[in-house]
Amino acid sequence: MKKLFLASFFLCALLAKPVFAQDEITNDELYKYAVVQETLDLFQSELSGQVTTYVESQDSAIKNRYNALAGGETPANDAEKTFIDAVNSMKSKRTSEFTEAYKTMIKRVLGAKSYSKVKKAVANDSEIKQRYSSIVQAMHAAKEEASVSAGQ
């Protein structure tokens, strides 16, 4: 029952007709923008987890110096330089892959023009930012409820 409600909520949000003037930011646009931003957040979280896992799998001497090495705060020996290069390469490769997928998602879900309009409005208009925050909170609550009902 809860899953049906959750699915209905998201479907209604996607199919909602704009009720504002053409130049206004609709709740549908805000919802789609939120979906795109949540995807970005998930990617960043996933990448951070991958880097953490990789760092944790290293020799303790290198692992314990990672933050100082990554920030360039301390000189590095050859093994440490190789390690930092490998981490940076992994980050760069994954970011490049995601960037292409992210651009495609923006175009398909919201459209580049609408994405730019909504992004600018969320950054500069407190009323729209508040509406956006409410949508994000509702998405997180629905996600949490779905996780609880699924026993996770």
Buried (B, 14 or more C-beta within 10 A) or exposed (E): EEEEEBEEEBEEBEEEEEEEEEEEBBBBBBBBBBBBBBBEEEBEEEBEEBBEEBBEEBEEEBEEBBEEBBEEEEEBEEEBEEBBEEBEEBBEEBEEEBEEEBEEBBEEBBBEEBBEBBBEBBEEEEEBBEBBEEBBEBBEEBEEBBEEEEEE
